[in-house]
Amino acid sequence: MTIEDRDNAYLITHALAKDTLSRLRDVETEQVSFRKGLVKLGRICGYEIIDGRMETEYVEIETPLEQTMGERVRGLDDVVIINVLRAATPFVEGLLKAFPRARQGVISASRDEEAGRAEDGSFPITVDYVKLPEIHEEDTVIIADPMLATGSTMCTVLEHVVENATQPENLIVLSALSAPEGLLRVNEAFDEADLLTVSIDDRLDEDGFIVPGLGDAGDRAFRTT
């Protein structure tokens, strides 16, 4: 299994995940390749979640020759994927290749960069739209956002997810990149959530961007720069 425990987070160390992330970081990677890379990374992360967080069960199956025992993953019909618009859209597209029957939710949340960071390093967050499916106790809930920087957006999203919701079997915050400051903030506010990421980067700069990072994932995926 290629998921390692790293204090406030779990790190996906799969070689293909690291290779894909390195290509995403490259400033020479243009929009189409960047978007496809996020899709690919989402698919890899989905498979790692299946391998590391979901159980299998033995079942009898009939092959063309005889009866035998096989294994199937339990809970694939009990997955909820929440898309934090907009950068997570291609990331979620990849996750859905691993969880094609997942129920989906959408939260449009963004930080107010013009307002600047508060003394605690957080940003004020604007939420424009929320549409979530009902969450059950047997569910695996995956909240996907490629960038976990200050943690301000994710904490706001988690507030909407856990508000009046049943505690699911697994609550996973999934990101491609994370900053130590954001991991700490989310972990302190929502210790029931497992924080899963492909890379824990060095730091945040004075504007709250992950360094070394990969730039603005939404702008690079949707070519809005």
Backbone as CSV, one residue per row, in Angstrom:
resi,resn,N_x,N_y,N_z,CA_x,CA_y,CA_z,C_x,C_y,C_z
1,MET,0.852,-1.201,0.000,0.000,0.000,0.000,0.882,1.243,0.000
2,THR,0.567,2.213,-0.845,1.417,3.392,-0.987,0.785,4.632,-0.371
3,ILE,0.268,4.478,0.848,-0.223,5.612,1.634,0.536,5.608,2.953
4,GLU,1.240,6.695,3.250,2.052,6.781,4.455,1.487,7.810,5.425
5,ASP,1.570,7.500,6.715,1.109,8.399,7.770,2.175,9.466,8.016
6,ARG,1.790,10.748,7.859,2.727,11.853,8.065,2.141,12.871,9.044
7,ASP,2.098,12.542,10.303,1.605,13.438,11.353,0.179,13.916,11.070
8,ASN,0.031,15.125,10.495,-1.302,15.690,10.289,-1.972,15.222,9.006
9,ALA,-1.309,14.353,8.230,-1.856,13.949,6.941,-1.371,12.563,6.562
10,TYR,-2.016,12.020,5.530,-1.564,10.785,4.897,-1.061,11.132,3.505
11,LEU,0.078,10.560,3.133,0.744,10.918,1.892,0.672,9.753,0.908
12,ILE,0.163,10.045,-0.301,0.153,9.058,-1.384,1.533,9.053,-2.032
13,THR,2.206,7.917,-1.974,3.577,7.844,-2.471,3.702,7.002,-3.738
14,HIS,2.599,6.679,-4.363,2.621,5.888,-5.600,3.500,6.597,-6.633
15,ALA,4.385,5.835,-7.285,5.336,6.430,-8.225,4.638,7.179,-9.353
16,LEU,3.527,6.643,-9.853,2.831,7.304,-10.957,2.158,8.598,-10.504
17,ALA,1.712,8.639,-9.250,1.144,9.869,-8.708,2.217,10.956,-8.633
18,LYS,3.413,10.590,-8.167,4.497,11.566,-8.068,4.952,12.035,-9.452
19,ASP,4.994,11.106,-10.415,5.365,11.462,-11.781,4.363,12.440,-12.379
20,THR,3.084,12.156,-12.210,2.037,13.020,-12.760,2.076,14.395,-12.119
21,LEU,2.270,14.441,-10.802,2.336,15.729,-10.118,3.523,16.550,-10.603
22,SER,4.637,15.902,-10.842,5.816,16.628,-11.339,5.532,17.268,-12.696
23,ARG,4.796,16.570,-13.543,4.437,17.136,-14.846,3.469,18.307,-14.675
24,LEU,2.577,18.215,-13.692,1.650,19.311,-13.425,2.387,20.553,-12.918
25,ARG,3.427,20.352,-12.155,4.181,21.488,-11.622,4.898,22.278,-12.723
26,ASP,5.302,21.599,-13.782,6.145,22.197,-14.821,5.442,23.371,-15.488
27,VAL,6.088,24.529,-15.487,5.508,25.728,-16.080,5.277,25.569,-17.574
28,GLU,5.984,24.629,-18.211,5.832,24.400,-19.647,4.633,23.523,-19.988
29,THR,3.992,22.934,-18.995,2.821,22.098,-19.251,1.629,22.983,-19.599
30,GLU,1.133,22.860,-20.825,0.046,23.749,-21.271,-1.312,23.207,-20.836
31,GLN,-2.359,23.960,-21.150,-3.676,23.730,-20.561,-4.210,22.316,-20.754
32,VAL,-4.197,21.817,-21.989,-4.794,20.507,-22.250,-4.058,19.422,-21.464
33,SER,-2.729,19.463,-21.495,-1.950,18.476,-20.763,-2.130,18.630,-19.249
34,PHE,-2.263,19.864,-18.798,-2.475,20.100,-17.374,-3.810,19.515,-16.925
35,ARG,-4.837,19.787,-17.691,-6.169,19.277,-17.342,-6.189,17.744,-17.365
36,LYS,-5.593,17.159,-18.406,-5.523,15.699,-18.477,-4.718,15.135,-17.309
37,GLY,-3.690,15.877,-16.908,-2.889,15.438,-15.774,-3.688,15.406,-14.481
38,LEU,-4.537,16.411,-14.280,-5.388,16.416,-13.085,-6.378,15.252,-13.104
39,VAL,-6.904,14.946,-14.290,-7.803,13.793,-14.419,-7.055,12.512,-14.052
40,LYS,-5.863,12.358,-14.614,-5.057,11.164,-14.342,-4.731,11.045,-12.859
41,LEU,-4.353,12.160,-12.246,-4.002,12.135,-10.827,-5.216,11.781,-9.979
42,GLY,-6.381,12.297,-10.340,-7.593,11.952,-9.614,-7.899,10.465,-9.682
43,ARG,-7.677,9.876,-10.872,-7.918,8.436,-11.019,-6.957,7.633,-10.145
44,ILE,-5.683,8.015,-10.151,-4.693,7.313,-9.328,-5.056,7.417,-7.848
45,CYS,-5.414,8.613,-7.419,-5.792,8.809,-6.016,-7.010,7.967,-5.657
46,GLY,-7.959,7.876,-6.579,-9.135,7.045,-6.338,-8.777,5.594,-6.110
47,TYR,-7.889,5.081,-6.940,-7.461,3.690,-6.772,-6.722,3.489,-5.454
48,GLU,-5.944,4.490,-5.052,-5.227,4.387,-3.778,-6.196,4.406,-2.587
49,ILE,-7.260,5.190,-2.699,-8.276,5.200,-1.642,-8.942,3.831,-1.548
50,ILE,-9.246,3.231,-2.702,-9.845,1.896,-2.697,-8.918,0.908,-2.010
51,ASP,-7.640,0.960,-2.352,-6.675,0.006,-1.812,-6.404,0.250,-0.323
52,GLY,-6.393,1.517,0.082,-5.983,1.840,1.436,-7.101,2.049,2.440
53,ARG,-8.324,2.290,1.955,-9.391,2.643,2.888,-10.632,1.755,2.786
54,MET,-10.686,0.886,1.789,-11.893,0.085,1.589,-11.555,-1.397,1.708
55,GLU,-12.511,-2.164,2.208,-12.297,-3.586,2.435,-12.833,-4.407,1.266
56,THR,-12.335,-5.645,1.168,-12.860,-6.569,0.180,-13.611,-7.691,0.889
57,GLU,-14.422,-8.381,0.132,-15.148,-9.529,0.668,-15.075,-10.676,-0.336
58,TYR,-15.089,-11.902,0.181,-15.053,-13.076,-0.674,-16.456,-13.380,-1.196
59,VAL,-16.515,-13.712,-2.487,-17.803,-14.041,-3.116,-17.607,-15.259,-4.011
60,GLU,-18.665,-16.014,-4.155,-18.637,-17.134,-5.086,-18.937,-16.620,-6.491
61,ILE,-18.138,-17.061,-7.443,-18.379,-16.659,-8.836,-18.299,-17.887,-9.731
62,GLU,-18.965,-17.812,-10.849,-18.990,-18.900,-11.814,-18.158,-18.483,-13.010
63,THR,-17.043,-19.141,-13.232,-16.250,-18.887,-14.426,-16.809,-19.731,-15.567
64,PRO,-16.338,-19.573,-16.800,-16.790,-20.452,-17.883,-16.473,-21.928,-17.651
65,LEU,-15.581,-22.224,-16.661,-15.175,-23.604,-16.442,-15.709,-24.216,-15.152
66,GLU,-15.768,-23.402,-14.062,-16.225,-23.954,-12.791,-16.502,-22.837,-11.796
67,GLN,-17.035,-23.214,-10.632,-17.244,-22.261,-9.546,-15.935,-22.031,-8.810
68,THR,-15.745,-20.781,-8.346,-14.544,-20.473,-7.570,-14.860,-19.319,-6.642
69,MET,-13.888,-18.970,-5.819,-14.049,-17.829,-4.930,-13.259,-16.643,-5.479
70,GLY,-13.851,-15.482,-5.369,-13.182,-14.259,-5.776,-13.339,-13.189,-4.710
71,GLU,-12.707,-12.037,-4.930,-12.815,-10.918,-3.998,-13.401,-9.707,-4.705
72,ARG,-14.256,-9.006,-4.024,-14.828,-7.765,-4.536,-14.715,-6.680,-3.471
73,VAL,-14.584,-5.450,-3.935,-14.465,-4.318,-3.019,-15.835,-4.008,-2.430
74,ARG,-15.865,-3.866,-1.118,-17.109,-3.488,-0.442,-17.261,-1.978,-0.448
75,GLY,-18.492,-1.507,-0.613,-18.787,-0.089,-0.424,-18.635,0.791,-1.642
76,LEU,-18.421,0.216,-2.836,-18.268,1.058,-4.020,-19.564,1.791,-4.377
77,ASP,-20.688,1.276,-3.911,-21.964,1.967,-4.132,-22.257,2.984,-3.034
78,ASP,-21.377,3.083,-2.047,-21.598,3.973,-0.899,-20.500,5.031,-0.845
79,VAL,-20.264,5.676,-1.968,-19.231,6.708,-2.064,-19.881,8.033,-2.461
80,VAL,-19.472,9.089,-1.777,-19.914,10.450,-2.099,-18.673,11.276,-2.426
81,ILE,-18.658,11.896,-3.601,-17.549,12.762,-3.997,-18.057,14.196,-4.055
82,ILE,-17.377,15.076,-3.342,-17.793,16.480,-3.306,-16.757,17.310,-4.052
83,ASN,-17.230,17.984,-5.066,-16.407,18.788,-5.963,-16.370,20.228,-5.456
84,VAL,-15.176,20.688,-5.069,-15.011,22.083,-4.661,-14.672,22.879,-5.921
85,LEU,-15.675,23.573,-6.439,-15.498,24.300,-7.704,-14.484,25.412,-7.547
86,ARG,-13.694,25.654,-8.637,-13.798,25.041,-9.942,-12.640,24.118,-10.262
87,ALA,-11.527,24.339,-9.561,-10.294,23.617,-9.883,-10.446,22.113,-9.721
88,ALA,-11.367,21.676,-8.879,-11.495,20.247,-8.620,-12.227,19.509,-9.736
89,THR,-12.802,20.205,-10.688,-13.630,19.537,-11.704,-12.869,18.454,-12.469
90,PRO,-11.685,18.718,-13.054,-10.967,17.623,-13.711,-10.442,16.583,-12.732
91,PHE,-10.080,17.005,-11.546,-9.635,16.092,-10.494,-10.749,15.094,-10.172
92,VAL,-11.975,15.589,-10.039,-13.136,14.744,-9.763,-13.441,13.838,-10.951
93,GLU,-13.241,14.345,-12.156,-13.445,13.518,-13.344,-12.592,12.247,-13.256
94,GLY,-11.364,12.394,-12.773,-10.516,11.230,-12.591,-11.002,10.332,-11.474
95,LEU,-11.439,10.910,-10.367,-11.975,10.118,-9.261,-13.162,9.265,-9.698
96,LEU,-13.971,9.820,-10.598,-15.157,9.092,-11.053,-14.804,7.889,-11.911
97,LYS,-13.594,7.857,-12.451,-13.160,6.659,-13.177,-12.899,5.521,-12.194
98,ALA,-12.533,5.848,-10.975,-12.350,4.847,-9.933,-13.665,4.531,-9.218
99,PHE,-14.540,5.537,-9.121,-15.826,5.385,-8.428,-16.963,5.794,-9.360
100,PRO,-17.234,5.027,-10.413,-18.218,5.455,-11.416,-19.642,5.566,-10.883
101,ARG,-19.951,4.905,-9.774,-21.316,4.945,-9.235,-21.447,5.891,-8.042
102,ALA,-20.451,6.721,-7.835,-20.477,7.634,-6.691,-21.597,8.659,-6.817
103,ARG,-22.195,9.014,-5.679,-23.089,10.156,-5.628,-22.213,11.406,-5.539
104,GLN,-22.704,12.488,-6.152,-21.854,13.670,-6.238,-22.503,14.883,-5.584
105,GLY,-21.649,15.689,-4.968,-22.060,16.973,-4.429,-21.169,18.067,-4.990
106,VAL,-21.669,19.292,-4.929,-20.936,20.439,-5.452,-20.999,21.575,-4.439
107,ILE,-19.843,22.165,-4.172,-19.790,23.376,-3.363,-18.905,24.386,-4.091
108,SER,-19.480,25.532,-4.398,-18.710,26.615,-5.014,-18.233,27.538,-3.896
109,ALA,-16.943,27.464,-3.593,-16.378,28.256,-2.495,-15.046,28.835,-2.946
110,SER,-14.814,30.072,-2.610,-13.555,30.706,-3.003,-13.156,31.726,-1.940
111,ARG,-11.849,31.942,-1.840,-11.372,32.888,-0.844,-11.346,34.296,-1.420
112,ASP,-11.572,35.260,-0.562,-11.562,36.674,-0.953,-10.138,37.190,-0.797
113,GLU,-9.388,37.128,-1.896,-7.988,37.519,-1.827,-7.819,39.032,-1.666
114,GLU,-8.799,39.788,-2.159,-8.707,41.249,-2.008,-8.817,41.671,-0.551
115,ALA,-9.548,40.905,0.240,-9.704,41.238,1.661,-8.413,40.983,2.428
116,GLY,-7.567,40.111,1.879,-6.300,39.816,2.547,-6.461,38.790,3.651
117,ARG,-5.338,38.317,4.147,-5.328,37.300,5.190,-5.510,37.922,6.566
118,ALA,-6.220,37.205,7.409,-6.410,37.638,8.789,-5.134,37.372,9.583
119,GLU,-5.124,37.803,10.823,-3.939,37.616,11.657,-3.578,36.151,11.848
120,ASP,-4.582,35.280,11.812,-4.301,33.847,11.980,-3.910,33.170,10.669
121,GLY,-3.803,33.955,9.590,-3.383,33.417,8.303,-4.502,32.934,7.411
122,SER,-5.734,33.015,7.876,-6.871,32.542,7.089,-7.415,33.643,6.184
123,PHE,-8.227,33.235,5.206,-8.924,34.153,4.315,-10.420,34.087,4.579
124,PRO,-11.138,35.192,4.371,-12.601,35.094,4.355,-13.034,34.305,3.124
125,ILE,-14.066,33.475,3.266,-14.494,32.583,2.197,-15.917,32.923,1.770
126,THR,-16.104,32.982,0.455,-17.430,33.196,-0.115,-17.951,31.875,-0.661
127,VAL,-19.167,31.511,-0.267,-19.810,30.297,-0.777,-21.011,30.728,-1.617
128,ASP,-20.972,30.380,-2.901,-22.017,30.804,-3.827,-23.074,29.737,-4.085
129,TYR,-22.708,28.480,-3.908,-23.650,27.409,-4.268,-23.292,26.147,-3.499
130,VAL,-24.317,25.471,-2.982,-24.126,24.204,-2.269,-25.228,23.237,-2.697
131,LYS,-24.830,22.072,-3.179,-25.789,21.009,-3.488,-25.149,19.682,-3.106
132,LEU,-25.643,19.088,-2.025,-25.041,17.873,-1.499,-26.074,16.750,-1.429
133,PRO,-25.655,15.514,-1.714,-26.561,14.384,-1.513,-26.657,14.041,-0.033
134,GLU,-27.617,13.238,0.311,-27.723,12.775,1.699,-26.544,11.858,2.004
135,ILE,-25.978,12.022,3.181,-24.820,11.233,3.596,-25.259,10.230,4.661
136,HIS,-24.836,8.970,4.485,-25.216,7.906,5.405,-23.990,7.401,6.161
137,GLU,-24.228,6.683,7.244,-23.125,6.261,8.101,-22.200,5.246,7.428
138,GLU,-22.686,4.536,6.398,-21.840,3.564,5.713,-21.049,4.173,4.556
139,ASP,-21.171,5.469,4.346,-20.558,6.119,3.189,-19.072,6.404,3.385
140,THR,-18.370,6.445,2.268,-17.040,7.034,2.186,-17.203,8.367,1.467
141,VAL,-16.928,9.457,2.159,-17.091,10.800,1.601,-15.715,11.358,1.257
142,ILE,-15.546,11.756,-0.001,-14.277,12.309,-0.464,-14.508,13.750,-0.893
143,ILE,-13.874,14.688,-0.206,-13.958,16.106,-0.581,-12.699,16.427,-1.367
144,ALA,-12.859,16.771,-2.636,-11.721,16.920,-3.539,-11.457,18.386,-3.870
145,ASP,-10.221,18.799,-3.632,-9.744,20.121,-4.025,-8.245,19.986,-4.266
146,PRO,-7.753,20.269,-5.471,-6.336,20.018,-5.760,-5.365,20.737,-4.838
147,MET,-5.754,21.909,-4.324,-4.834,22.717,-3.526,-5.388,22.934,-2.117
148,LEU,-4.642,22.518,-1.121,-4.980,22.813,0.280,-3.904,23.764,0.786
149,ALA,-4.188,25.052,0.740,-3.187,26.078,1.065,-3.334,26.528,2.522
150,THR,-4.113,27.569,2.762,-4.307,28.019,4.140,-5.297,27.137,4.899
151,GLY,-6.112,26.377,4.160,-7.142,25.558,4.782,-8.443,26.300,5.004
152,SER,-8.490,27.581,4.656,-9.691,28.384,4.898,-10.882,27.864,4.103
153,THR,-10.672,27.607,2.809,-11.758,27.109,1.969,-12.215,25.740,2.448
154,MET,-11.276,24.859,2.726,-11.651,23.500,3.115,-12.398,23.483,4.434
155,CYS,-12.010,24.298,5.387,-12.744,24.348,6.656,-14.183,24.796,6.437
156,THR,-14.368,25.781,5.544,-15.719,26.246,5.242,-16.525,25.152,4.555
157,VAL,-15.906,24.444,3.620,-16.579,23.342,2.931,-16.957,22.251,3.925
158,LEU,-16.050,21.903,4.813,-16.334,20.868,5.811,-17.482,21.255,6.728
159,GLU,-17.585,22.536,7.051,-18.711,22.989,7.867,-20.034,22.653,7.187
160,HIS,-20.102,22.887,5.876,-21.325,22.578,5.130,-21.562,21.070,5.045
161,VAL,-20.500,20.305,4.926,-20.643,18.859,4.768,-21.105,18.200,6.060
162,VAL,-20.510,18.578,7.182,-20.823,17.890,8.437,-22.061,18.458,9.125
163,GLU,-22.501,19.630,8.704,-23.670,20.250,9.327,-24.908,19.373,9.120
164,ASN,-25.481,18.916,10.213,-26.702,18.102,10.196,-26.556,16.820,9.390
165,ALA,-25.322,16.357,9.176,-25.095,15.126,8.422,-24.697,14.003,9.366
166,THR,-25.050,12.777,8.991,-24.608,11.610,9.738,-23.101,11.455,9.571
167,GLN,-22.412,11.050,10.625,-20.976,10.803,10.529,-20.734,9.610,9.612
168,PRO,-20.052,9.806,8.482,-19.828,8.688,7.557,-18.729,7.760,8.053
169,GLU,-18.661,6.587,7.450,-17.613,5.628,7.819,-16.225,6.199,7.547
170,ASN,-16.062,6.871,6.419,-14.802,7.519,6.066,-15.088,8.940,5.601
171,LEU,-14.354,9.895,6.123,-14.428,11.279,5.654,-13.014,11.673,5.243
172,ILE,-12.824,11.864,3.930,-11.487,12.069,3.375,-11.412,13.420,2.681
173,VAL,-10.418,14.207,3.047,-10.094,15.445,2.333,-8.926,15.110,1.414
174,LEU,-9.158,15.216,0.108,-8.153,14.805,-0.877,-7.615,16.009,-1.639
175,SER,-6.288,16.129,-1.679,-5.661,17.215,-2.431,-4.441,16.682,-3.162
176,ALA,-4.040,17.399,-4.203,-2.794,17.086,-4.892,-1.617,17.673,-4.119
177,LEU,-1.774,18.936,-3.729,-0.735,19.650,-2.984,-1.306,20.191,-1.697
178,SER,-0.479,20.188,-0.646,-0.902,20.768,0.622,0.243,21.573,1.225
179,ALA,-0.116,22.610,1.950,0.849,23.370,2.735,0.722,22.949,4.194
180,PRO,1.818,22.927,4.929,1.744,22.527,6.346,0.742,23.340,7.142
181,GLU,0.657,24.642,6.855,-0.259,25.511,7.597,-1.717,25.093,7.395
182,GLY,-2.058,24.743,6.158,-3.431,24.336,5.868,-3.775,23.006,6.493
183,LEU,-2.845,22.064,6.426,-3.081,20.761,7.048,-3.328,20.910,8.543
184,LEU,-2.533,21.747,9.189,-2.687,21.957,10.618,-4.039,22.578,10.939
185,ARG,-4.445,23.593,10.160,-5.721,24.267,10.422,-6.897,23.306,10.271
186,VAL,-6.922,22.539,9.199,-8.037,21.625,8.971,-8.037,20.509,10.008
187,ASN,-6.865,19.999,10.337,-6.774,18.916,11.310,-7.260,19.356,12.689
188,GLU,-6.930,20.568,13.072,-7.362,21.063,14.380,-8.866,21.305,14.427
189,ALA,-9.430,21.740,13.299,-10.862,22.064,13.281,-11.732,20.833,13.038
190,PHE,-11.215,19.854,12.290,-12.013,18.676,11.921,-11.144,17.425,12.033
191,ASP,-10.908,17.005,13.264,-10.018,15.860,13.452,-10.652,14.548,13.016
192,GLU,-11.959,14.566,12.710,-12.610,13.357,12.215,-12.304,13.102,10.741
193,ALA,-11.723,14.074,10.064,-11.407,13.937,8.637,-9.979,13.437,8.454
194,ASP,-9.802,12.492,7.534,-8.466,12.054,7.137,-7.992,12.951,6.000
195,LEU,-6.812,13.551,6.157,-6.262,14.440,5.145,-5.297,13.641,4.280
196,LEU,-5.625,13.517,3.000,-4.871,12.692,2.075,-4.332,13.567,0.953
197,THR,-3.028,13.507,0.702,-2.417,14.395,-0.286,-1.276,13.682,-0.993
198,VAL,-0.918,14.196,-2.169,0.196,13.621,-2.920,1.511,14.286,-2.530
199,SER,1.446,15.543,-2.088,2.664,16.239,-1.686,2.364,17.234,-0.574
200,ILE,3.247,17.264,0.415,3.235,18.322,1.422,4.375,19.265,1.053
201,ASP,4.023,20.437,0.545,5.028,21.374,0.069,5.658,22.150,1.225
202,ASP,6.581,23.051,0.880,7.413,23.692,1.894,6.662,24.685,2.769
203,ARG,5.865,25.562,2.129,5.318,26.687,2.889,4.299,27.445,2.047
204,LEU,3.721,28.459,2.662,2.892,29.445,1.961,3.702,30.728,1.805
205,ASP,3.518,31.416,0.670,4.158,32.719,0.544,3.290,33.774,1.218
206,GLU,3.689,35.016,1.140,2.972,36.081,1.856,1.559,36.303,1.329
207,ASP,1.295,35.840,0.099,-0.048,35.965,-0.474,-0.901,34.725,-0.242
208,GLY,-0.365,33.746,0.471,-1.133,32.548,0.778,-1.111,31.495,-0.306
209,PHE,-0.108,31.522,-1.182,0.008,30.522,-2.240,1.056,29.476,-1.851
210,ILE,0.813,28.228,-2.263,1.700,27.132,-1.919,3.009,27.254,-2.695
211,VAL,4.123,27.078,-1.975,5.456,27.127,-2.563,6.162,25.795,-2.267
212,PRO,6.747,25.108,-3.278,6.891,25.536,-4.669,5.605,25.477,-5.492
213,GLY,4.665,24.632,-5.111,3.348,24.647,-5.721,3.337,24.298,-7.190
214,LEU,2.268,24.757,-7.864,2.143,24.582,-9.302,1.371,25.737,-9.938
215,GLY,1.279,26.847,-9.201,0.492,27.969,-9.695,-0.965,27.818,-9.307
216,ASP,-1.841,28.529,-10.002,-3.282,28.443,-9.756,-3.851,27.299,-10.593
217,ALA,-4.266,26.211,-9.926,-4.732,25.027,-10.647,-5.952,25.336,-11.515
218,GLY,-6.867,26.164,-10.999,-8.058,26.502,-11.780,-7.715,27.290,-13.021
219,ASP,-6.855,28.293,-12.887,-6.467,29.098,-14.037,-5.731,28.261,-15.071
220,ARG,-4.876,27.380,-14.626,-4.102,26.568,-15.586,-4.994,25.532,-16.269
221,ALA,-5.976,24.974,-15.547,-6.856,23.967,-16.136,-7.862,24.579,-17.097
222,PHE,-8.315,25.805,-16.788,-9.377,26.422,-17.590,-8.887,27.579,-18.453
223,ARG,-7.568,27.812,-18.422,-6.917,28.827,-19.252,-7.550,30.196,-19.046
224,THR,-7.579,30.616,-17.813,-8.162,31.918,-17.465,-7.102,32.885,-16.976
225,THR,-5.846,32.673,-17.370,-4.795,33.614,-17.050,-4.377,34.346,-18.313
